[in-house]
Amino acid sequence: MKVRIFDQPPEPPEKKQEIFLALTAEEDRVVLMVVDQDGGGIDAGHLLSIGDDGAMTLFGGINEDLGLRTTEMGCLRVRRE
């Protein structure tokens, strides 16, 4: 038999929101966007695009309900390494 001293029960782990990402080809660029679990687009879910010239563009006004860290313009935050 194992004996334990009662302590406060552990708090349940915080459930993190899950998002699904998809790459789509649009004209002369590839777009990274958030989709629903069936692969359908989400309102204001376009995150960034990379053009055929290699330039990356961040979309503004990303849906706040996605829980992503964004700038004051609603773009993804970018870390430069």
ChimeraX commands (.cxc) that place a marker at each C-alpha (Angstrom):
marker #1 position 0.00,0.00,0.00 radius 0.5
marker #1 position 1.19,3.51,-0.77 radius 0.5
marker #1 position 0.41,6.34,1.65 radius 0.5
marker #1 position 0.35,9.97,0.55 radius 0.5
marker #1 position -0.26,13.19,2.40 radius 0.5
marker #1 position -3.20,15.06,0.95 radius 0.5
marker #1 position -2.26,18.23,-0.83 radius 0.5
marker #1 position -4.29,20.42,-3.11 radius 0.5
marker #1 position -5.40,18.51,-6.18 radius 0.5
marker #1 position -3.41,19.50,-9.23 radius 0.5
marker #1 position -5.02,22.02,-11.51 radius 0.5
marker #1 position -5.92,20.61,-14.88 radius 0.5
marker #1 position -3.45,21.55,-17.59 radius 0.5
marker #1 position -4.45,24.55,-19.65 radius 0.5
marker #1 position -5.98,23.42,-22.90 radius 0.5
marker #1 position -4.20,25.08,-25.78 radius 0.5
marker #1 position -6.04,26.07,-28.88 radius 0.5
marker #1 position -5.12,23.99,-31.90 radius 0.5
marker #1 position -4.86,25.49,-35.35 radius 0.5
marker #1 position -4.37,23.82,-38.71 radius 0.5
marker #1 position -2.05,25.31,-41.34 radius 0.5
marker #1 position -2.11,24.83,-45.09 radius 0.5
marker #1 position 0.07,25.93,-47.98 radius 0.5
marker #1 position -1.76,26.98,-51.11 radius 0.5
marker #1 position -0.49,28.12,-54.49 radius 0.5
marker #1 position -2.01,31.39,-55.65 radius 0.5
marker #1 position -0.83,32.96,-58.93 radius 0.5
marker #1 position 2.89,33.67,-58.48 radius 0.5
marker #1 position 3.14,32.97,-54.74 radius 0.5
marker #1 position 2.67,30.35,-52.05 radius 0.5
marker #1 position 0.41,31.30,-49.14 radius 0.5
marker #1 position 0.52,29.97,-45.57 radius 0.5
marker #1 position -2.96,30.13,-44.11 radius 0.5
marker #1 position -5.02,28.83,-41.20 radius 0.5
marker #1 position -7.75,26.37,-42.15 radius 0.5
marker #1 position -10.46,24.54,-40.24 radius 0.5
marker #1 position -10.23,20.83,-39.46 radius 0.5
marker #1 position -11.74,20.04,-42.87 radius 0.5
marker #1 position -9.24,22.18,-44.77 radius 0.5
marker #1 position -11.62,25.06,-45.40 radius 0.5
marker #1 position -10.35,28.62,-45.21 radius 0.5
marker #1 position -10.92,30.71,-42.09 radius 0.5
marker #1 position -11.93,34.37,-42.18 radius 0.5
marker #1 position -8.78,36.55,-41.99 radius 0.5
marker #1 position -6.65,33.42,-41.76 radius 0.5
marker #1 position -3.99,34.28,-44.37 radius 0.5
marker #1 position -0.68,34.58,-42.49 radius 0.5
marker #1 position 2.07,35.13,-45.05 radius 0.5
marker #1 position 3.04,34.58,-48.65 radius 0.5
marker #1 position 6.31,33.94,-50.44 radius 0.5
marker #1 position 6.50,35.15,-54.00 radius 0.5
marker #1 position 8.33,33.53,-56.86 radius 0.5
marker #1 position 11.02,36.21,-56.36 radius 0.5
marker #1 position 11.59,34.95,-52.79 radius 0.5
marker #1 position 10.05,37.98,-51.10 radius 0.5
marker #1 position 7.95,37.25,-48.01 radius 0.5
marker #1 position 4.83,39.30,-47.35 radius 0.5
marker #1 position 3.01,39.32,-44.01 radius 0.5
marker #1 position -0.76,39.71,-44.15 radius 0.5
marker #1 position -2.30,42.25,-41.78 radius 0.5
marker #1 position -5.56,41.98,-39.89 radius 0.5
marker #1 position -5.13,38.34,-38.85 radius 0.5
marker #1 position -8.16,36.93,-37.05 radius 0.5
marker #1 position -7.63,37.64,-33.32 radius 0.5
marker #1 position -9.67,34.58,-32.34 radius 0.5
marker #1 position -6.82,32.38,-33.60 radius 0.5
marker #1 position -4.75,33.31,-30.54 radius 0.5
marker #1 position -1.59,34.09,-32.52 radius 0.5
marker #1 position 0.83,36.77,-31.35 radius 0.5
marker #1 position 0.56,39.66,-33.73 radius 0.5
marker #1 position 1.83,43.21,-34.13 radius 0.5
marker #1 position -0.35,46.27,-33.71 radius 0.5
marker #1 position -1.07,46.00,-37.47 radius 0.5
marker #1 position -2.36,42.44,-37.01 radius 0.5
marker #1 position 0.63,40.80,-38.73 radius 0.5
marker #1 position 2.51,37.80,-37.38 radius 0.5
marker #1 position 5.43,38.69,-35.15 radius 0.5
marker #1 position 8.72,37.75,-36.78 radius 0.5
marker #1 position 11.96,36.77,-35.07 radius 0.5
marker #1 position 15.11,37.38,-37.00 radius 0.5
marker #1 position 17.96,34.97,-36.36 radius 0.5
marker link #1:1,2 radius 0.2
marker link #1:2,3 radius 0.2
marker link #1:3,4 radius 0.2
marker link #1:4,5 radius 0.2
marker link #1:5,6 radius 0.2
marker link #1:6,7 radius 0.2
marker link #1:7,8 radius 0.2
marker link #1:8,9 radius 0.2
marker link #1:9,10 radius 0.2
marker link #1:10,11 radius 0.2
marker link #1:11,12 radius 0.2
marker link #1:12,13 radius 0.2
marker link #1:13,14 radius 0.2
marker link #1:14,15 radius 0.2
marker link #1:15,16 radius 0.2
marker link #1:16,17 radius 0.2
marker link #1:17,18 radius 0.2
marker link #1:18,19 radius 0.2
marker link #1:19,20 radius 0.2
marker link #1:20,21 radius 0.2
marker link #1:21,22 radius 0.2
marker link #1:22,23 radius 0.2
marker link #1:23,24 radius 0.2
marker link #1:24,25 radius 0.2
marker link #1:25,26 radius 0.2
marker link #1:26,27 radius 0.2
marker link #1:27,28 radius 0.2
marker link #1:28,29 radius 0.2
marker link #1:29,30 radius 0.2
marker link #1:30,31 radius 0.2
marker link #1:31,32 radius 0.2
marker link #1:32,33 radius 0.2
marker link #1:33,34 radius 0.2
marker link #1:34,35 radius 0.2
marker link #1:35,36 radius 0.2
marker link #1:36,37 radius 0.2
marker link #1:37,38 radius 0.2
marker link #1:38,39 radius 0.2
marker link #1:39,40 radius 0.2
marker link #1:40,41 radius 0.2
marker link #1:41,42 radius 0.2
marker link #1:42,43 radius 0.2
marker link #1:43,44 radius 0.2
marker link #1:44,45 radius 0.2
marker link #1:45,46 radius 0.2
marker link #1:46,47 radius 0.2
marker link #1:47,48 radius 0.2
marker link #1:48,49 radius 0.2
marker link #1:49,50 radius 0.2
marker link #1:50,51 radius 0.2
marker link #1:51,52 radius 0.2
marker link #1:52,53 radius 0.2
marker link #1:53,54 radius 0.2
marker link #1:54,55 radius 0.2
marker link #1:55,56 radius 0.2
marker link #1:56,57 radius 0.2
marker link #1:57,58 radius 0.2
marker link #1:58,59 radius 0.2
marker link #1:59,60 radius 0.2
marker link #1:60,61 radius 0.2
marker link #1:61,62 radius 0.2
marker link #1:62,63 radius 0.2
marker link #1:63,64 radius 0.2
marker link #1:64,65 radius 0.2
marker link #1:65,66 radius 0.2
marker link #1:66,67 radius 0.2
marker link #1:67,68 radius 0.2
marker link #1:68,69 radius 0.2
marker link #1:69,70 radius 0.2
marker link #1:70,71 radius 0.2
marker link #1:71,72 radius 0.2
marker link #1:72,73 radius 0.2
marker link #1:73,74 radius 0.2
marker link #1:74,75 radius 0.2
marker link #1:75,76 radius 0.2
marker link #1:76,77 radius 0.2
marker link #1:77,78 radius 0.2
marker link #1:78,79 radius 0.2
marker link #1:79,80 radius 0.2
marker link #1:80,81 radius 0.2
view
